[in-house]
Amino acid sequence: MRKSLTLLCLYSWLAACTNAQEPEKAAITENFILANDTMIYLSNFIVNYYAKDTAFITKYKASQKIWMQYRDAQLAMKFPAYDKSEYGSIYSQCAGDYLAALTNQRNAILKVWKTGIPEGEVCRGSIPLPDQKRPN
């Protein structure tokens, strides 16, 4: 069965964290889970909507992969110490909330592929118009 790229990347990220220090594993907060669930929903929608457009799907998946690398690099930049205990016991919450904020920014970008963009926007590219038929 086809799984969304987002879900696969999340599992990859979680697997990588299991090999990391314990504090990093705990960076999965409720806020991040909610933001990530929204991204999975949007990703599934986009993949279903554009299923026949293989060029778009290839570029979308590449974009998601690079964005996840960016997200992880941003977290590493914000908390660069190898020993995360250096940031105190609140590190896990702070890291999870930061990942949630970054993911919510990405969700805002992806959401336009679901809601559409007003007719007349000449630079809409692959973004659909609001009245175009979409899968549920």
N, C-alpha and C positions, 0 to 999 in steps of 0.2 A: 504494500500500500504506500501511497505517496504521502510523505510527511512534509510539513512546511519547513522551509529552510530555517526559519526562526526557531522552531522547536528543536531542530537538530543542533543548531548553534548553541541554544541554551543548555542542552544536554552536554554538549562538548565543553562548554564553560564550566558547568557543574562538575563534570568529570575531572577537569583540570584543577578545580578547587579542592577536590578530595585528595589530590597529591600535594597540595600546598599546606601551609601552616594552618592550624585549627582556627585562628581568628578570621581568616579569609573565607572559610566555609560558612561562617555565620553571617557573612555580608548579605545573604539572601533574606531580605526583610519583607514584611507584608506589603509595604509600598512598592518594592521592586517586583514582587510577584504579581500584584495588580497591574502595574505598568507593563510588565512582560506579557501577561495574559491578553491585554489590549493589543499589544504588538502582534501576538500570535493570531488573534482574531483578524486584525487588519491585513496581515500577511496572507492568511488563508483566503480572505476576500479577494485581494489583489491577484493571487495566483489563479483562483477560479475565474475571475472576471477576464483575465488575459490568457487563459489556458491555451488558446489557439495561436497566440502571438509569441512564438518561441524566441524571437529576437528580444522582445521586451522581457520575458521571463528570465532569460539568461542574464540580461543586464540588471534586472531587479535583484536577482540572487547575488550577483557580484557586488552590487551596492550594499545589500544587507550584510554580506560577509565583511566588507571593508568598514562599514559603519560599526559593526561589533568590535572589530579590531581597534577602531578609534575610541569607542566607549571604554574598552579595557585599558587602553593607553592613557586616557584621561584619568581614570581611577588611579592608575599607577603613578601618574604625575602628581595627583593631589596627595596621595599617601605613598611617597617613594621609599620609605624605610622597609628593609627586608623583614625586620621584626616588627610586626604590626602592633605588638603590645606597647610600643613606644608612644602610640596615640591614645593609650588608656583603654579602659573597659568599654567606652562608648564607640570605639572604632567600628565595630560591626554595624551598629545602627547608622552611623555617619556614612559609611561606605555604601550600605544598602540604599539609603536615602539619596545619595549622590547618583548611584546607578539608576534609581527610579526617575530622578529628575532628567537625566540624559535620555532615558528611554521615552519619557513623556514628550521630550522635544522631538524625538524621532517620530513618535506617534502623530504629532501635529503635522509633520511633513507628509507622512503616509496617508493620513485621513483624507486629503484632497482627492486621492485616487478612488475613494469610496463616495464622497459627497459630490464630487464634480467641481467644475469651475464655471463661472458665468459665461454664457454665449457671448461671443464678441472678443473674448480674450485671445489675442493673436499668438501669444507665446505659451499656450497651454500644453503643447507637445502631446504627450500620450495621456494626459488627464482627460477623463470623459466630461461631457456636459452633464448638468444636473438631471436632465430629463431622459438621458440615455438609459436603456434597459440594463439592469444589473442583476446578478444572482443575489439571492437573499443571504 
